């Protein structure tokens, strides 16, 4: 009888020891999972920070490149528009303001002479959706900038490259199509082109 009792005690002792080992293993596993989770969170933070820095660098590059493009186009704009019969005298860059709905607007270059004005949207790569968005902006310019309500306004897009027929689309919608070429810019519309007025 005492042998059976000892064996039962041994079994209970074995269960208790097994339970202790499982609890320790579980604690260690939980600790390792928490440590792994912490490392993943640190890695995620690091990736987000790297992504933020890359986006900032990309924005800086894009804005600097955009200013270079604007400068390139603006430098020749008065001359090339005069050659097309528009007596433009001067230019203004980056007209910004608030729309009546609370949003913001920006026009890259405005070439004017008091009565007539050509508003230019500058894109490194011109895409069809850029043409559509710009026409929408032109449709609202007199509402957004009331001081131009009595002006005859023409539109134009300036670009380095044009994708998917965007240059032809701009011309067919009545916009000047201006290509940046080397150190200058040139209107690439046909000689028979007549700009749409707003």
N, C-alpha and C positions, 0 to 999 in steps of 0.2 A: 504494500500500500504506500509506503513512504517513497518507493521508487516512482510510482505513478504520479504522486503529488509533486515530486521534484521535477519531473518531466513537464508537468503542467506549468509549474513556476518558470521553468526554462522557456517554455513556449510564450508565456506572457512577457517574460523578459525580452525575448526575441521580437515580439510585437512592439513593445515599448521602444526598443532600440531601432527597429525599422521605422517607426513613427518619427522618432527623433531625427533619423537620417533624412527621411523624406522632408521634414520641416526645414532642416538645415539646407537641403538641396533646393527646396522651394525658395527659401530666403535668398540663397546665392543666385538662383536663376532670376528672381525678381530684381536683385541688385544689378545683375548683368544686363537685363532688359532695360532697366532704368538708365544705366550707363550708356547702352547702345542708343536709346532714345535721345539722351542728352547730346551724344555725339552727332546724331542725325540732325538735331535742332541746330547745333553749332554749324554743321556743314550747310544746312539750309540757309541760316543767317549769312554765312560766308558767300554762298551762291547769290543770294539776294543783293548783298552789298556789291559783289562783282558785277552783277547785272545792272544795278543802279549806276555804278561808275561807267560801265560800257555805254549805257543809254545816255549819260551825261556827255561822254566823249563824242558819241554819235550826234547828239543834238548840237554840240559845239561845232563839230565838223560840218554838219548840214547847214547850220546858220551861217558859218563863215563862207562856205561854198555858195550859199544862196546870196550872200552880200556881194561876193565876187561876181556872180552872174548878173545881179542887179546893176552893179557898177559898170560891167562890160556893156550891157545893153543900154544903160542910161547915157553913157559917153557918146554914143552915135545916134541916139534916138531923135534929137531935134533935126539933125541933118537928113536922116533917112525918111522922116515924115515930111520934111520940106520938099524933098525930091519927089514925093508922092502927091504934092499939091496941098498939103496941110501947113498953113503958115504958123507953125508952133514956135513959141519963143523961149520957153523954159520948162524945166521939169521939177517935180517934187517926189521924194521917195517916202515910202512907208506911211501912208495916211492910215491912222488907226482911230477907232472910236467904238462907241456902244450903240448897238441896235435898239430900236424901241422895245423889242421883246426881252432885252436884258443881256443878250449875247454880244460878242465882240465881232468887229470886222477889221480887215486890213486890206489895203490896196497897195501893191508893190511900187509901181511908178505911175505918176500922173504927168502927162505932157500937155501944156495948155497955152492958150493965147488970149484968154479973156472970155471968148464966146464958145470956142471949140476946145474939146479936151479928148485926149486918148488915154485910156486907163489900161495899163499893161500888167498882166499876171506873169511872173517869171517862174519857170520850172526848169530844173536840170533835165528831167525826162518828162515830156508832155504826154499824158495819157488821155483817152477819150473822156474819162470821168472828170479830169481836170477842166476840160473845155466846158462840160455841162455845169460844173460847180461855179465856174467863173461867170458864165452867162447868167446863172441865178443871182450872183452877186451884182452884176450889172443891172439886172431887172429891178434891183432894190436901191441902187446907189443914190438916186434922187430923193428917196424917202430917208435913207440913212444919213445923207449929207445934204441937207436942204439948201445950202448955199450954192449947190450946183444944179438946182431945179430948173433954171432957165438956160443952162448950157446944152449945146449939142455934144453928146458924148459918144465916142467910138471906143471899141474895145480891141485889145490885142493880146496875144500870148507870145512870150519869148521863151525859147528853149534851146538846149544844146542838142538833144536827141528827141525824136518824136516816135512814140510806139503806136502800133496798130492803126495807122492812118489818122492819128490825132491832128497832124498838121493840116491835112486836107479837110478834116472835119471842122477845124477852126475856120478855115476859109469859107466852107460851105455855109457856116452859121453867121458869116459876116464879120469875122474877126481878122484883124491883121495877124499874120503869122510871121514872127521874127526869129530868125535863127542866129544864135551866137556862133560866130565863125572866127576862130583864132583870137585875135585881139580886137575884134569889132563885132558888129551885128548887121544883118541885112534882112529886108523884107522879102519873103519868098513867095508872096501871093502873085498870081498872074497879073499881067499888065492891065487886063480888063476888069480886075477886081474892083468892086464898089463896096465900101464898108457899110455895115448896118449902123444906124444911129439910135441912140437911146435918149 
